[in-house]
Amino acid sequence: MSSTNPIIREYLAKELKTDIPDFRPGDTLRVSVLISEGDKERIQDFVGVCIRRKGSGISETFTVRRVSYGVGMERIFPLHSPKIEKIEVIRRGRVRRAKLYYLRELRGKKARIVERKVKHAGIEEAVALEPSAPTEVTEQPVAEESKQDNQQ
């Protein structure tokens, strides 16, 4: 059992975010961060590949890596930070490691990550793509008219 004081544990439980999507290393993320410049605040997106998750509870962090203009940038985000507006999973990656530090040395196509196919998400997509009402298939007489014009 944890040696943390029950009062502190209760306070930390209230501070944990509940709207965090399920993501793993290898997934491409869009992290919307609240940036303070003087007295103004704005939201800036940081898009890249998650290369690690570390820690647990309120102190959990994740690292996102992207390459911009040939320069690799990594940013470490506290998962439950109030500065993070939202986290979106753009693409799910299929990797066999928990820490993807080897991506730091790879360039170009070698740094690509194969997309992971999610079984349960495919069912949801198939349901969403079905039309709500049956549509009638009608033949278009335009093609026939053009054939008749060519014969004359």
N, C-alpha and C positions, 0 to 999 in steps of 0.2 A: 504494500500500500504506500501511497505517496506520503512523504513527510511534510508536505505543505500544510500550513494552518488551514482549517476548514473555512474560516472567514475569508481568507485570501483566495482559496479555491472557488468559493461561491462568487466572489467579485470577478475573478478571471473568467468564469463560465458565462457571466453576463456580457463580457467584452468580446467573446468569440463571435465571429461572423457566421451566419447560417446560409448565406446566398453564394457560397463558393462552389463552382462546378467541380466535378470529378475530373482531374487531369493527372497525367503521369509524365515522367521524363520522356522526351521524344515528341510530345504534343506541341503544336504551334499555337501560341497564345497571343491574344491582344489584351494587354493590361492597360486600363485607363487610370492614369495617375493624376491626382490633384496637385498642380504646381502653383506655388505662391510666389509672385513677383511683385515685391513692394506691398501695396495694399490690394492688388488685384489677384484673383485666382482664376485659373483656367484648367481644362482637362487636356492632358497630352497622352496619346496612345504610344505604347512601346510594343512592337510586334516582333516576336522571335520564337526560338525553340527553347522549351524548358529543358535545361540540362541537369538539374538536380532538385530534389526536395530534401529538406533537412530539418530535424527537430520535431517537436510535437506540441500540441496545445497552443497556448498563446504565443510561444516563441518560435513557431514553425516558420521557415523561410523557403523561398524557391528562387532559383536563378534562371534568368532568361537571357539567351544569347542571340544576337543578330549581327549581320555584317552589313555595314553601310559605307558605300564608296570605298570598298576594299579594306576597311578597318573593322575588325571584330570588336563588338562592344558587349559586355556582360553587365547585367544589373541584378542586384540581389534585392528582393522584395520581402518584407515581413507579410505573411499570409493574411493576418488579421489587422493590418494597419488601417486606420481611418483615412489615410491618404489615398488608398486604392478604392476607386469608385466601383469598378467592376472588372471581372476577368472573363474573357470569352475564349472558348476553345475553337480555333479556326479549323484545325486539322488534327487528326489523331495519328501519331506515329508509331511504327512497330520497331521496337528496339529490344535488345536482350540484356541491357545493363541498367542499373539504377542511377549511375553517375556517367554522364556522357562527355567527360573531359577530353576524350580523344577527338572530338569535333573541332577543338582548338587548332589542331595541326592540319586538318583537312581543308581543301579549297575546292570551289566550283562544284562539279557534279558529284565528286566523292563525298561531299558533305551532305548530300541529300539523304533524307530519311523516308523509307517506304511507308505508305499510308496503311494504317491498321483498319481492318474491316470489322465493324462492330455488329454483332449478330442481331441484338434486340433493336438497334436503331434502324436497320433495314426494314423491319416489319412496320415500324411507325411511318417510314417514308412511303412504303407501298400503300398503306392505308390513306395517307394524305394525297397521293397522286390519283386515286380513283375518283372519277367524276361523280358529282352528287346526283345528277339526273342523266338518264341515258340520252345520248345524242344520236340524231338520225344522220345516216350517211347519204348524201345526195350527190348525184353525178353532175359534173359540170359540162354543159353543152358547148362551152367555149372552144375546147379542143376539136370537136367535130366540125364546127364552123370553119376553123382555120384549115382543116383538111379539104373541105369542099372548095374553099377559095383557091387552094393550090392546084386542084384538078382542073379548074376552068381556065 
